Amino acid sequence: MKPTLTTRLVATFKAIAMLFIVGLLGTQFSEAATYYVARYGSESNTCAQAQSLATPLARIGVGVQCLSPGDTLMVREGVYSEIIGSFMYIPSGTRDNPITIMSYPGEKVTMEAPASAEHLVLLELYGPQFITFKGFTFDGKNIAGRTVNLSSSNIRLENNEIKNALDNGLFISGTSNEIVRNNIYSNGFYLNPLMPPYGYGIYLVGASNMIDGNDIHNNAVFGLVGYSTLDTLNNNIIQNNLVHDNEQMASSYGILMGGGNNLISSNTIWNERGDGIAIAYTNPRNITIYRNTIYHSWSSAIVIEFGSNIQQIDNIIYDPSSGVVAPPSSVVVTPPSSVVVTPPSSVVVTPPSSVVVTPPIVAPPRVH
C-alpha cells in the first residue's frame, strides 16, 4: 500500500521524537572528563590532549577553560605563577554537575601571584557558579591585593591555604558559598595610606554563606569581619572555626559581625589582643552567638556594642583569672563540615554584665 501523507507525517514526527530522546539521554548520561595541568605540560597541547597525564597543559588558567559541567581539572605538583580572574573565560558548573579544580592527590600545588599582579587579585571569581577549588595553596606573595575574591555564588573552597595578601586574604561579596577547612593566615600586613591601614583574614559582605571548620590566624587585624553598608550581610553561618593569634598589627576583634540573621556557633577563639567576638556596625539584628569557646587574656570575650535581638547562648568563657589562656591541642577538634548547628530558640543565656563592655571606638572596615 502506498503510504498516505498522514502516515508519512506520523513517521516523520516519530523519527524526530526519537532523535530528541536519544540526544537528551546522550547529554544526560555523557561521562564527565578529567583534564590535567603539570609543570612539564605544553602550551600547545589541546584540551583533548590534556585528558591524558602524558600530554597535560602547562597553566591552570588554560586548563580551566577546557571545563564543562561535571568535569574535573587535576593539577600536578609545583608552583604556578599566574592569576585567574574575570578577564578570562571561566565556565560554570551546575548544581547537579559541579566543576572540580583540585590538586593531584598527594601532591602540593601552589598558585602564586606573579610580580605583575601587584595590588590585583590572585583568584577572582565574578559570575561563574558551582565550582569547587580543593587542595591548593593560594599565595598572594605580598604582591596581590587580595588572595581570593568571591563575587560569585555557589563556590566551594575546601582544604586550601590562603595567605600573604596585602589587604584581605579572602573577600566574599557573593552568596551561598562554602568555605570549608581552609587555613587562612598572614594576610593584611600592607601599610595602606587609607584608614584603617591593615587588612583581615576574611572580609564577608554577602549573604547565605557558610564559613565552617577553618583555621583563621596570624592576620594583621581582624580574623573575620562581617560588614556591609548595603544590607547584604544576612543569613550567614560562621561555625566550627579556630580563630586565634590575629591582631598582629592592631588591637581589634577575632570576629566582628553585623547584619541580620547571622549565626556564630561552636567556634574556638584564643590569644586575641582585643575582644573575642564583637557585634557592631551595619544594623546588627537577630544574631545568635551559640556555644563558642573563648579563651581571652587581653580584653573581653564577647562585646555587643549595639543591635537588636542579639542572643548569647551557652558560650564557654575562660576568664583570665582562671590562668587558662589557650585550648590544649587535644581538645581542639573541628567537627565535620556537614554538621550545621541550630541553637534552640527557647534557651537564652546572657553572660554576666562584666563580660559585655563598650569597646574602644575604631574605624569601620574599608572596602576597596
Secondary structure, 3 states (H helix, E strand, C coil): CCCCHHHHHHHHHHHHHHHHHHHHHHHHHCCCCEEEECCCCCCCCCCCHHHCCCCCECCHHHHHCCCCCCCEEEECCEEEECCECCCCCCCCCCCCCCEEEEECCCCCEEEECCHHHCCCEEEEECCCCCEEEECEEEECCCCCCEEEEECCCCEEEECCEEECCCCCCEEECCCCCEEECCEEECCCCCCCCCCCCCCCCEEECCCCCEEECCEEECCCCCCEEECCCCCCCECCEEECCEEECCCCCCCCEEEEECCECCEEECCEEECCCCEEEEECCCCCEEEEEECCEEECCCCCCEEECCCEEEEEECCEEECHHHCCCCCCHHHCCCCCCCCCCCCCCCCCCCCCHHHCCCCCCCCCCCCC
